[in-house]
Amino acid sequence: MLPALDSARLSLADVLPSCLASIRGSGENRLGLPSADRVVVLLVDGLGSDALRFRSGHARFLANLLDRGSTMFSGFPATTVAGIASLATGQPSGTHGLVAYRVRDEERDRVVNQLTGWDDGMQPETWQRATTVFERASALGVRTTAIGPEKFRNSGFSKAVLRGADYVAGRSIADRFAAARRVLDAGGSQLIYVYVSELDVIAHASGAESVKWLEQLEALDGAVAAFASILGPREGLLVTADHGVLDVPEHSHVLFGDDPRLVAGIRHIAGDPRCLHLYFEPDIPAAARDELVQAWRDREQERAWVASREEAIDAGWFGTVALEVLPRIGDVIVAARKRVAYYDQRDPEDGGPPDQKARRMIGQHGSLTPEETLVPLIRLGAFTR
């Protein structure tokens, strides 16, 4: 049985529209936020609710605020490009179009990286299809600001999802909070987005159970507490994340490619190691497609959910899917249920990836498990309950 996702469930797509409604005093406010003049949304890349709860001793301020009412669904897939795009646009991945870390560009018959692979054939202004909440807010006279590391200022991904916001750089987490405070002090109606990437970077390299990750969590917790203490009575703060992270040791890597039943007729492999997107050759017959899906199901059984594109869409994994987004979704999706990650072990000349650097990652995400898809929604300042 494939898990069905409830479209009425609160998710990242509800956050910024609710913030804008709070500022404007009108519009859909699914989070039920009280009125505020200025709102800060802090997105901590990779900080899942389970990790925050289980490591509460290293984040006493934030963990003490975490309860059933301060947890929500990130959206699917549980990967940065999809999560931040849903936050920024208020739309599911099937609508804004960023449906995986790496996807097929059907027009150019290639796989593209939607985080770092933007080029002339993948224009941010059109590839990401939806109007951002920042654009809508600016049109209504609300000042919008995005605060993050300098290296992301002019990236293709930033241009795709942060359209309408002024970008302010801050090297460290403390620098970013200081920048947010300066912007708030300008007064007026404001919607501010602050991005913290450090935890996710450490998780990929060292693991979310590493000493480095815990030290960074402690530093973040202290910074959030300090910033919350200087918020004015009409200033609200929301703390959330794009996804959670699981540590997957090397012995839990599932290597494939040596079994022709799993790759016969596959032209491209994309997605994330915990959520593969497999794309068929255009001329593969329907019977062969069904056989490949069944081969993956027979091999993986309880280890992964294996769905055809149609089944995944019917189960609501991508929300409402636009017609032009359909080819970006894999013909077959392999979403990990257990603590595993999938890697194509074939050589490049046999259809495998150009390198195997991704297998060095420890922290992983992308699939549908609670550890990956449940994220905090902590309310502070004017939003404190």
N, C-alpha and C positions, 0 to 999 in steps of 0.2 A: 504494500500500500504506500502510495506517495503522500507525503504530508501536504495538506491543503492550507494555503495561507489566507487568512481572513482579511479582506480588503478594508474592513471597518476598524481593524486594530490600529492603535496609535503607533506611529512610526516616525522616523526622521523627517519624512515628507510633511509632517504636521507642524514641525517646530517653527520655522521662520514665518509661515503664514499666520500662525497664532501670535507670534511676537508682533508682527505688523498690525494685526487686529488689536492687540493690547495698546499699541502706540496710537493708533487711529481712533480707538474707541468704537470700531465697527468692523464688520467682516467676520468670516468664519474663524472661531477661536476654539479649536478642538481640545486644546490643552486646558481651557478654562482659566487662562491667565488674567489676573486683575490688571487694571489700567496702570500704565507706566509711561513716562516721557522718553526714557532712554533705556535701551535693552542691549545687553551683551550676551552673545551665545558663544560659549567656549566649547570647541570640539577637540577632544583629546584622542588622537588617532590610536586605535588599538586598545582602549580601556573598556573592556567588557564588564558587565555587572557582576558576573561570577568571579572574575579575577579581583575586582575591588572588594567584594564580600569576603573572599577567602584570604585576602591579604590585608584585612582591615587594620591590623596592628601597624602597618606601614602607611596608612592613610586614615588616621583617626577622624579627621574633620569630615572628609567626604563620606567615609563608610558609615559614620553615625547618622548620616542623612539618607542613607539608602534603605528603602523599604519597598513594598509591593507597588506603591503609588509612584515611586521614583525610578521605575524600570520600564523600558519600552522596547519595541522591535526595531531593529536597525533598518530592515528592508533586505531584499535579496538581489544579487549575491552579497555576501558579507565581505566586501572588498572596498578599498578606499574610493576608487573612481565612481562606483555606483552609489555608495553611501553619501559622499559629499555632494554629488550631483543631485541626489534626492533631497538632501537638506537645502541646497541652494535654490532648487526649482519648485519644491513642494510637489514633485511628481515621482511616480515609481520608475524603475529603470526601464521598463518597456515603453515608457512615454518619452523620457529624455534621451534614451538611446545608448547610455553607457552601461551595457548589460554584463560586462565582465572586464577583468584586468586586461586581457588580450582577446580580441575578437576578429572575425573575418571581415575584411573589406571586400565585399562581393564584386564591386565594380572593377577593382584592380587585382582581383584574385590573389590576395595576400592576407597575412595576419598582421594586425597593428596593435601596438601597445598604447592604451588610452590614457596612461599616466605620463609617459615620457616620449611617445613616438609620434607626436604631432608633426605634420609636414604639409606641403602644398596640396597634397591629395586628401588631406584630412583637416579641413578648416574648422577651428574651434567655434566660429560663429554659426556654422550650419550643421556640423556633425553632432553637437549637443543641441537638440531640437527645441527645447523649451525656454520660454522667457523665465529669467531668474526672478526671485523675490526681491533681490536688490534693485533690479530694473523697475519692478512695479512700485517699490517703495520710493525710489528717486522720483518717479513720475508723480507721486502723491506729495512731494515736498519733504520727505523724510531723508535725512542725510544717512548714507550707507557707507560703511568702512569695513575693509577686510584687513586683518593684521596677521602677518606670518613671517617666516624667514625671507630674507632678501632674494635667495635663489629661486623662489617661486613667483616672484613678482610678474615676470613676463613669460611664464611657461605657457605652453598650449593649453594645459589642463586648467590653469588659473583663468585664462581668457575664455575658456568654455563655460566654467561654472561660476565665476565671480563677476560676470558682466554687470555693470551698473554700480559697482562698489569702488571707492577709492582705495588703493592699496597702500598700506603703511608697513614698513619692515621693522622687525625686531629680532635681533640676533639670538637672544636667550629668552627663556620663558618670562623671566623678570622684566626684560626689555619690552616684551609684548604687552604685559599687564600695565607697565608704565605708559606705553603708547595709548592703550585703551583709556587709561585715566585722563590723559591729556585730551583725547578726543571728547570724552564725556564732559570735560570741563568747558568745552566750547558752548554747551547748552543746546537748547532746541530739541526737536524730535530726532532721535538717532537710533539706528539699527547697526550694531557692531558685531562682526564675526571675528573670533580669535582662534587661530589654528595652532595646535601643539603636536608636532610630529615625533618628538624625541622618544616616547615610549614604544611606538611601533618600530622605529629604526633599531632600537636596542633589542626588541623582541625577535626580530628577524635574524639578527646577528648572534645574539647570546641566549635568547629564550626569555619568555615571560616569567620564568621561575628563577632567573639568575639574580645574583647580588646586584649587578648593574641596574637591572630593571627595577628592583625594589628600592634602590637608592634614588632613582629618578622619580619613582612614585612618591616617595617621601618628600622630595623637593617640590614636586607639583602640588601636593596636598598643602604644604605650607604656603605656597604662593597663592593658591586659591583662597585659603583662609584669610590671608593678609588683604587680598584685593576685596573680598566680600565685606571686610570690616570697614572699608572706606567708601562704600556705596551710599549714595544719597537716598532719601525716602522715596523718590520717584524714579529710581534706577534699579532695574531688575537684571538678574544674572541667571542663565541656565547653563548647566554643565552636562555635556553629553559626549557621545563617541560615535564613530562610523561603523565599528565592529569590535568584537573581542578577538582574542588570540589563543591558540592552543600550541603547546610545544610538541613537536613531532620528531622523535629521535630517528636517527638514520636507519635503525633496524625496523622501523615501521614504514619505511618507504615501500610503496608497491610499484615495482618496475614492470612495464609492459612493453610490447613491441616485438617480443620474441614469439608471441602466439598470433599467427596470422588471422585467426578468427576475430581478434579484437581490433585489428587495423586494416583488414582487407576492405578496399573501397573507400578508405578515409583519405581525403585530400589535405585537410588542415586539422591541426590540434591546437586549441587555444584555451582560454580561461585561466584558472589558477590551479596549483597542484592539488587543492582540496575540492575543486569544482571544475572538472574538465568540460570543454565544449568540443565536440567532435563534428566535423563537417564532411559530408559525403562527396565523393566524386559526382558530377552532375548526371552521369549516365548509369549509375548503379540502380539495378531494378528493385522494386518494392520488396520482393521476397528476400533479397540479400540484405536490405536495410533491416528488416525484421529479424533476420538471423543474427546480425551483429548486435542488435539491442539485446536479444536473448542470450547471446554468448557472454556479454558483460554481466547480465543479471545472474547467469549460472555461476560465473566465476566469483563475483563479489558478494552475492547473497545479502547477508546482514551487514556487510562492511560499507555498503554505499547504496544510495538511492540512484537508480538508473532510469532515466526518463527520455522519451522522445521529445522533440520540440513541442509538438502538439499537446502531449500529456503535461509537460511543465507549464505551458500557458493555461491549459484548462484548470490546473491546480492553483493558479493564481500566483505562481512564483515571481513573475515579472510585472504583475498588475496589468493595467490596460496596455496592450502592445500596439504601437503604431505600425502601419503596413510597411514603411521603409525600414523599420527596426527588425522585422522578422528575420532577414538573412543574417543579421549579426548574432542571433541566438543559435547555438549549436543544434545540428540535427539530432544529436544525442548528448545528453548531459549526465555526467557521472559525479554525483555530489556525495562526498564522504560522510558516513555516519559514525564510524569509529575514528580513533586517533591515528589516522594514516594520511599519506600524501602520495599522489600519483605522478610518476615520471616516465616519459618515453625514453627507453634506453637504447633506441636504435642510433646508428651512426647517421650523420647528416646526409650522406649519399644514399642512404636507404630510407630517407624520409623523416629522420629524427631531428631534434633541435640542433641549432648551430653550436651550442655548448651546453654543459651540464652545471653551470654555476648555480642555478636555482636550487640544486640539491644540497647546497651548503646552508640553506636557511633552516633555522630551528623553529622560530615562531611562525605559525601558519594560520590562514583563515580563508574564507570564501564560501563555505557551505552553510547548511541550514541548522546546525546544532545550536542549542541554547548558549553554549559557551561563546559561539561566534556571533549570534544574532541578537542577544539580549544586551542592551546598553543602558547606562544610567541616564536619567533625566532629573537632575537635582536642581531645585529651585532656591534661589538666594536673593537677598536684597528685597526689593519690592514684591518679589514673587514668593517669599517665604510664607509657608502655610501657617 
